[in-house]
Amino acid sequence: MPKPLQTILIKPAGPDCNMGCTYCFYLEKNSLFNENPIHRMSEDILEELIRQTMEQSGDQVSFIWQGGEPTLMGLNFFRKAVDLQQLYGRGQMVGNGLQTNGLLIDDDWIQFLKSYNWLVGLSLDGPEHVHDHYRRTRSGNGTWKTISANAEKMIAAGLAVNALIVVNDHSVHFPDEIYEFHKNMGLSHMQFIPCVEADRVNPSLLSPFSVPADKYGHFLCRIFDLWMADFPALNPRTSLRMFDSLLHRYIGHPAPECTMLKECGNYVAVEHNGDVFSCDFFVQPEWKLGNIQDSSLIKMLNSGRQHDFGYRKANLPAECINCRWLSLCRGGCPKDRIPQNNKSGLNYLCPAYKLFFEYSDKRFRQLAHALQKPRITPAAKQKTGRNQPCPCGSGKKFKKCCAE
């Protein structure tokens, strides 16, 4: 079965950014596009990209705009993008997501994003001493004050804002502060992104800012405790992408997060010049699928090279194949199978995931069971004796099932 075109990830300003975060993996992609010092998507390429996407997608399609920093394109570029989506649309449901560092967000941006119900993914690592440790301007100035103020404006305006939180060698020590900071600000949807990067001088080693695997495992355990404490009466107060995806797996549904799928390759990434790549973490010559000016998106998504890229994820070592957690982890993201001299093919974060799954498994199972049980009305509870069969149909006695 051919893959449907459901999600397209677009980098309209390429690797260009108005920040100089120490741990950024994408700034170095400048070397792939060195024909011009400034990278901006032309209107011709934008129109071809949107025309193809709208014509080749199904009833629903999502555009994810990221970078570098996409707001460097200016607001008129995105107004044009919406106009083109409406021009070439065939009655589809269209979603747009903007992943931004938030520095350039002002009232005009907020009005636009609100008008078209865009989802904003905001890179904000936590309180000031955590965020500014690595997320600074190229001149070395902190960015937390501006970004947190802009975050408050977006939240106050009713925008849907998710926090994108990089967990590195510094921030891994502050799970409570980071979680409470975002929750108290109103950023109740969080995505934790482990920083795992090869050293730029010696690729056989990890960069010093990469998160230690053992510490990341303990970080996840603590964040899980905080998340569970905010899950009273099966009514979660916060949404964490990794935990939400795992809960899908425990209930028996596919995980929304691609790192937990058996294979990669369900979307493509489009650079500012129209070049199409297998994934935004693999913008490399060997994983270039073509250019939208020469080929169609749906053909590139279903090409042999994209199939090979996706299958690489499922090519796991014996330790993974025999692991009790394989159905949850699926080997993790292939980008984390580093350092480069890692002959085993294991994910660098494997120890972290094993520690976390051992810690959380029982409670995930209990939560999945509770969510799948039929809801019992208070009246039914009152009529059921404690030693009678539970009305939820579990086969257990009421007192040992749903009485509490």
N, C-alpha and C positions, 0 to 999 in steps of 0.2 A: 504493500500500500504506500503510495507517495505521501510525503509529509505535507500537511497543509501550511500555508503561510499565515501564521497567527500573530507572530511578534517580530518586529523589526527594530534593531538597536542602531541608532544613528549618532555619529560623532561629527556634527556640522562644523566645529572649529578644530577638528583633529585633536592633536595632543596639546594645543595651546591652552594656557591657563594663566590666570592673574594671581596665582599663589605658587609657592615653591615648597610644597610639603615634602619633608625628608623621605618619607616612605613611598612616594608616588612611583608606580611602575610604568606610567604611561608617558611621562614627559620625554623619556628617552626614545620614543617612537618618532621624534623629530627626524632622526637619521633616515627613516624610510621615506620621508616626504620633504627632502631638502631642496626641491626645485624652487621653493619660495620660503622666506623666513616667517611669513604669516600665512596661516591656513584657514580658509573660509570656503564653505560650500556655496557654489554659484546658484543662481535662481534656475538655470537650465537643469542642473543636476538635481536640485530639489524637486522640480516639477516632474522629471523623469522618475525619480524615486517614488514619489507619491502616486503618480499615475499607475506605475507597475504594481505597487502595493495594493491600491484600491481595486484594480482590475483582477489581480491574481489571488486575493484573499477571499475568505468565506464571509459568513454573516457577522463575524467579530474580528477585529484586528487592533493590535496595540502598537503604538509608536513610542519608543523609549529614547529620549534625547539626552545624551550624556557627553562626556568629554574625556580629557581636557575639561574645559568649562564652557558649556553650550551658551550661556547668557552673553558671551562675548560676541555672538552673532547680532545682538541687538533685538529689540522687541518686534520690529517690523518684519524680520525674517520669519518669526513664528506666527505673526498675523497672516503672512503669505502662506505658510504651511497649512493653517486652518482653512484658508480660502480654497487651497488646492484640494484638500481632503473633501470639502463640500462639493467642489466642481466635479471631481472624479468618483465620488462616492456613489454606491448603488443601493443605498438604504441600509448600509452596514452600521453596526454599533462600533464606534471608534473610541478608543481610549488613548490618551496622551499622558506620558509621564516625563517629568523634567528632573534629572539628577543634577544637583547644583551645589556649589560651595556656599551660596547665599550672599556673597559679598555685594553683588549688583542688584539684588532684589529691592525694589522701591514700590511706591504706591501704584505706579502704572503697571508694573509687572504683576502685582497682587490683583489688580482689577482684571487684567487679561486672564490670568490663571483661574480666577474665580468664575469669570464669565463662561469659560468653556470646561469647567470641572476637571482641570488638570490635577493629576496626583504629583506631589512634589516629594522627591527623595533628597533630604538635606544632610549633607556631610557635617556632622557635629559630634565630636568624639566624647563630649561630657563637660564637666565643669572646667573653668578656665585653666587650672594648672595641668589638667589632662589634655585638653584640646590644644592649647598653645605649645605644648611640648614639641610637637612635630608640625602642626598645621600653621605655618607662618608664611608671610609674604617673602618674596625673593630677597628683600632687603633685611629680613630678619624680624619684622614686626609681627606681633600677635594679631590674630584675626577673631578671637572669641567674642570680644565686645560687640563688634559690628554684626557678626553672624547670629549671635544669640538675640540681639535686639531685633534683627530682621525676622528671626524665627517667631518671636513674640507677636510681631505685626501680622505675620501670615496666619498664625493660630487665632488671633483676635478677629481676623477677617473671615474665619470659618473655612479656610483652605484645608484640604486633606494633606497633611504633612507627615511623612515617615522619617525617622532618624536613621541615618546610615552611620554606623559606629565602627571604626577600625580598631581592632584589639591588637596592640603591639607590645613590645617588651616593657613599656612604661605603663600603659593603661591597664594591662592585665592585673595589676595590683589593686585596682580600685573598683571592683564590681558593684559594691553597694552604692558608692558615690555616683557612678555612672548611671545605674538603673534609676535611682531616686531622682537624680537631676532631670533626666528626660521625662519621667513620669510627672514630676511636679510642674514642669514647664508645660505639660499638655501634649507631649510627644509620646503617646501611648503605644504607637506602632514603631517597633525597633527592629533593626537588622544588624546583627553583630558579624563583622567581617574579619576573620583572622588574617593578620599580616604575615605572609610567608613569601619571602623574596630571596632569590639567590644574590650573593654578594656581587657588586658590579665590577670589582677588580678580579676576584677569584670565584668564578661561578660554581666551583666545587664546594664552596662554603655558603652558609646562610648569612644574610645581611645582619648586622648587629641589632637592627630595629625589629627583626622578626620576633613573633611571640614564641617563647619556649613552649614546647608541646605539653610538658607536664603541668606548667602553670596555666595553660589554656584549659586543660581538663578541669582543674579546680575552679577556674573562673566560670566555666559553664555550669558546674554543679551549684555554685553559689547563686548564679543568675536564675537557675531552675528553681531553687528554693524561694527566691523572691517572686518569681512568676507564679508559682503554686500558691503562695500566700495571698496573691491578688486574684485568685480564682475561686471566690466563694460561691456556693450554690450553683455551680456549673455556669457562672456568669463572669467570664474573664474581664478584668479591668485593663489588662495590657495584652498586646499581641506581639509576640516575638517570632520572626519568620521561621527560624530553625525549629522551634518547638511546635509551632503550628503545623509545619510540614511533617514532623515526626508523628504528631497526633493523627494526621491523615493516614500515615502508614499503619499505626496501631489499629485504626478503625477499619483498615482494609482498602483505603482509597490511594490513588497515586499521589505522590508528594508534589506540591506546587514548586518546590525548590529543585532546580536542575541538578544540584550536586547529589541528590538522593535518587536520581533516576539511573536506570541500568546503563543507558547510553546518552551521550551528548548529541548536540547538533540539531536541536529543534528550532533554532532561530539562526539568523545571520547578523553580522555587524557590518555597517556601511560607513566607510570613512568619508571625509569631506570631499574628496575628489571622485567619489563613486566607486572606489575599490571595495570589494565585498570579501569579508573574511569569515572563517568558521565560527569565531567567538571573539569577544573583545579582550579576553585574556591571551588570545593567540593571534594577535595582529602581527604575523610573521610571513615572510615570502612563501614558505612551504604550505601555508594554510590560506593563501589568497585564492578565492574561488573564481574571480573574474572582476568585471566592471559593469555597472548597470547600463553603460552606454553601448556595451557589446553583447550582453546576454541578459536573460530574464532572471528575476529573483527566484521564481519558483523552480527553474531549472538548476540554478546554483544550489538552492536548498536541498534538492534531490540528486545532486551530482554524486559521482563515484568518490570524489575527494571528500565531500562532506560526509558521506557514508563511512569512509575510512576514518575520518576524524572522530565521528561518534562512536565507532566500534572500539577505538583505542581505550576508552574508559572501561569497557567490559573485559578487556584483556588484563586480568588480574593475577597476581601471584598466588601460589597455593595457600599461603597464610590467610589471604582474604577469602578464597573459595571455601575454606574450612572454618571460617570464623562464624560464630553464632550471631553476630551482628550484621552480617552481609546484607540482609534484606532491608536494613535501615540505612546503612552507610553507603553501600555500593562502591566502596573504594574511595569515596570523597571526590573532590574536584581534581582532575588531572594536573592542574597547574601546581598543586601542592605535592606532587611526586618529585620533590627535590630534597637535598642538593643533587647536582647533576651526576655525582658519582654513586648515587643510590642504586646499586645493581639489583636490589630485591624488587624494585617497583612499588614498594609500599608508600602510602601517603605519609608525609612527614608528621601529620597530625593524628596518625593512627593511635598512638598511646593516649592522646587526649580523648578521642572518641570512645575508646574502650572503657576508660575510667568513667566517662560520663554515662554511657549506656548502662554499665553495671549499677551506677548510683541511681539512675532515674527509671529504670525499666519497670519496677514494681508499681510505682506511682503512675506511670504512663498507662499501664494495663488497667489499673483501677479507674483512672479517669476515662479511658476509652469505654470501659464496661458501663460506667455510670452514664456516659453520654448516649450510649446505644440502648439503654433500658427504656422501656415505655415510662412516661411520666405518670406518677400516681397522684390523683387529686387528694387534697386534705380530707375530703369526705370519705374517700375509699380507705385512707389510712385509719380514720376513726372507727370504721366498721370492722377492721381486720384485727383479730386477736394476735397477740405476740407469738403464739405457737402455731398459728395457722400458716398455710402456704402464702408466700408473698404474692400480692396481686400483680407484680411486675412480670411474673411468669418465669422467674429464674429457677424455680424448683426448690429454693431454700425456704426455711421458715422466715416469717416476717421479721422476727426480732433480730435475725442474723443477716438481714438484707437491707430493706428500705425503711425500717422502723425509725431510725435516727435521721 
